[in-house]
Amino acid sequence: MKKYVTGFLFSQDASQVVLIEKINPQWQHGLFNGVGGKIEANERSVDAMVREFTEETGVITNTVDWTCYAKIHRPNFYDVDMYFAFSDLAFSARTIEQEQVHIIKLSELPANIIPNLHWLIPLALDKQANFTTPVLIKEIAEERIKA
């Protein structure tokens, strides 16, 4: 099973967020998503988040900066650990690889974002949520729904 991380670095005042305009995978082409990628063998999820964010934006963060707030599990396909952090380092984010990095006002999110960002971003910003244990989001097998 493939394991990934995706993170949202918000400005300290939570008015802006770093997003990346995806080229790959094909189903994400032209859409904005959080910054992330694959977790390497023997790598902790949070270490992958720090590494991927640096590789894709040039911004150096630390593991203590990131909060894992959700885990998305699709059996037999993938697991994605979702992270957020708050820092004005967001304004230093720049394009390093082919995919374009943007700092975007939350009040002006583009129409072409990955659909689940419509609820994943507000969840990350929920001040009343307790993320001591990340929210587990599981896809329920269709057969089980019919039962």
Secondary structure as the mmCIF struct_conf table of DSSP 4:
data_model
#
loop_
_struct_conf.conf_type_id
_struct_conf.id
_struct_conf.beg_label_comp_id
_struct_conf.beg_label_asym_id
_struct_conf.beg_label_seq_id
_struct_conf.end_label_comp_id
_struct_conf.end_label_asym_id
_struct_conf.end_label_seq_id
STRN STRN1 LYS A 2 PHE A 10
TURN_TY1_P TURN_TY1_P1 GLN A 12 ASP A 13
BEND BEND1 ALA A 14 SER A 15
STRN STRN2 GLN A 16 GLU A 21
BEND BEND2 ASN A 24 PRO A 25
HELX_RH_3T_P HELX_RH_3T_P1 GLN A 26 GLN A 28
TURN_TY1_P TURN_TY1_P2 HIS A 29 GLY A 30
STRN STRN3 PHE A 32 ASN A 33
STRN STRN4 VAL A 35 LYS A 38
HELX_LH_PP_P HELX_LH_PP_P1 ILE A 39 GLU A 40
TURN_TY1_P TURN_TY1_P3 ALA A 41 ASN A 42
HELX_RH_AL_P HELX_RH_AL_P1 SER A 45 THR A 57
HELX_RH_3T_P HELX_RH_3T_P2 THR A 63 ASP A 65
STRN STRN5 THR A 67 ARG A 74
TURN_TY1_P TURN_TY1_P4 PRO A 75 PHE A 77
STRN STRN6 TYR A 78 PHE A 86
HELX_RH_3T_P HELX_RH_3T_P3 ASP A 88 SER A 92
BEND BEND3 GLU A 97 GLU A 99
STRN STRN7 GLN A 100 LYS A 105
HELX_RH_3T_P HELX_RH_3T_P4 LEU A 106 GLU A 108
BEND BEND4 ALA A 111 ASN A 112
STRN STRN8 ILE A 113 ILE A 113
TURN_TY1_P TURN_TY1_P5 PRO A 115 ASN A 116
HELX_RH_AL_P HELX_RH_AL_P2 LEU A 117 ALA A 124
TURN_TY1_P TURN_TY1_P6 LEU A 125 LEU A 125
TURN_TY1_P TURN_TY1_P7 LYS A 127 GLN A 128
BEND BEND5 THR A 132 THR A 133
HELX_LH_PP_P HELX_LH_PP_P2 PRO A 134 PRO A 134
STRN STRN9 VAL A 135 LYS A 138
HELX_LH_PP_P HELX_LH_PP_P3 GLU A 139 ALA A 141
HELX_RH_AL_P HELX_RH_AL_P3 GLU A 142 LYS A 146
#
